[in-house]
Amino acid sequence: MGIKGIIELLEEEIEELDAVMTAGAELQFEPTAGDLKQVEDFCSERGGMKKEIDSFRGIRFFAIPVFEGGTMEQIDHLGFVCVLINITKGKGFLWLAKLRSDRSALQEATFLLSKVM
């Protein structure tokens, strides 16, 4: 299914999406080259934010906007799917954040940095 499929599925199930965002749970995964490419493409397609946190260690952060029902209208923007990937260690984290700004999502990601470094 991949990360793109997970996001699209959640957008269709708005009540479940809200519950997951409110809970603030994170999902740890082992990223593949395909996951990284998919996240980069989806982030670009959705107008999300991509940030190289540590190029030496291969740590990248993505904040991908989530829209109600997949409408991609800014008025329906619910928050972000945040993805933090450490390429060299093969660790990744995905979580949903009820935030209105990708900068806020980046600040939230700093709390997870110790887990991926």
C-alpha positions as CSV (number, residue, x, y, z in Angstrom):
1,M,0.0,0.0,0.0
2,G,2.7,2.5,0.9
3,I,2.6,5.8,2.6
4,K,0.5,7.5,-0.1
5,G,-2.2,4.7,0.2
6,I,-2.3,5.1,3.9
7,I,-2.9,8.9,3.7
8,E,-5.6,8.5,1.0
9,L,-7.3,5.8,3.0
10,L,-7.3,8.0,6.1
11,E,-8.8,10.9,4.2
12,E,-11.8,8.8,3.2
13,E,-12.4,7.8,6.9
14,I,-12.6,11.2,8.5
15,E,-13.8,10.1,11.9
16,E,-11.0,7.6,12.2
17,L,-8.5,10.2,11.0
18,D,-9.6,12.7,13.7
19,A,-9.3,10.0,16.4
20,V,-5.8,9.1,15.3
21,M,-4.7,12.7,15.1
22,T,-6.1,13.5,18.5
23,A,-4.3,10.4,20.0
24,G,-1.0,11.6,18.6
25,A,0.3,8.0,18.1
26,E,3.4,7.5,16.0
27,L,4.2,4.6,13.7
28,Q,7.7,3.4,13.4
29,F,8.7,1.7,10.1
30,E,11.8,0.6,8.1
31,P,11.8,2.8,5.1
32,T,12.6,1.5,1.6
33,A,13.9,3.4,-1.4
34,G,10.3,3.2,-2.7
35,D,8.9,4.8,0.5
36,L,11.3,7.7,0.3
37,K,10.5,8.4,-3.4
38,Q,6.8,8.1,-2.7
39,V,7.0,10.5,0.2
40,E,9.0,13.0,-1.8
41,D,6.6,12.9,-4.7
42,F,3.5,13.1,-2.6
43,C,4.9,15.9,-0.5
44,S,5.6,17.9,-3.7
45,E,2.2,17.0,-5.3
46,R,0.4,18.2,-2.1
47,G,2.4,21.4,-1.6
48,G,3.9,20.0,1.6
49,M,7.2,20.8,3.3
50,K,10.5,18.9,2.8
51,K,13.5,19.6,5.0
52,E,16.9,18.0,5.1
53,I,17.6,18.0,8.8
54,D,21.1,16.3,8.7
55,S,22.5,15.6,5.3
56,F,25.5,13.7,6.7
57,R,23.2,11.2,8.5
58,G,20.5,11.3,5.8
59,I,17.8,12.6,8.1
60,R,14.8,14.1,6.3
61,F,11.5,15.5,7.4
62,F,8.3,15.8,5.4
63,A,5.0,17.5,6.4
64,I,2.3,16.4,4.0
65,P,-1.1,18.2,4.2
66,V,-4.2,16.1,4.9
67,F,-7.5,17.1,3.4
68,E,-11.0,16.0,4.3
69,G,-12.2,13.5,1.7
70,G,-9.1,14.0,-0.4
71,T,-10.5,17.3,-1.8
72,M,-7.1,19.1,-1.7
73,E,-8.9,22.3,-0.9
74,Q,-7.1,24.5,1.6
75,I,-10.4,25.1,3.4
76,D,-10.6,21.4,4.2
77,H,-7.0,21.2,5.5
78,L,-7.1,19.1,8.7
79,G,-3.4,18.8,9.6
80,F,-0.3,17.0,8.4
81,V,1.1,13.5,8.0
82,C,4.6,14.0,9.4
83,V,7.3,11.7,8.2
84,L,10.8,11.6,9.7
85,I,13.3,9.3,8.0
86,N,16.9,8.4,8.9
87,I,18.2,6.8,5.7
88,T,21.6,5.6,7.1
89,K,20.0,3.8,10.1
90,G,16.9,2.6,8.2
91,K,14.4,4.1,10.6
92,G,11.3,6.1,9.9
93,F,8.5,7.6,11.9
94,L,5.0,8.6,10.7
95,W,2.5,10.5,12.8
96,L,-0.5,12.7,12.2
97,A,-0.6,16.2,13.6
98,K,-3.6,18.5,14.0
99,L,-1.6,21.6,13.1
100,R,-2.3,24.4,10.7
101,S,1.2,25.2,9.8
102,D,4.1,23.1,8.4
103,R,6.5,25.1,10.6
104,S,4.6,23.8,13.7
105,A,4.9,20.3,12.3
106,L,8.7,20.8,12.0
107,Q,8.9,22.0,15.6
108,E,7.0,18.9,16.7
109,A,9.4,16.7,14.8
110,T,12.4,17.9,16.9
111,F,10.9,15.8,19.8
112,L,11.4,12.6,17.7
113,L,14.9,13.4,16.5
114,S,16.6,11.5,19.4
115,K,14.8,8.3,18.2
116,V,16.2,8.4,14.7
117,M,19.7,9.7,15.2
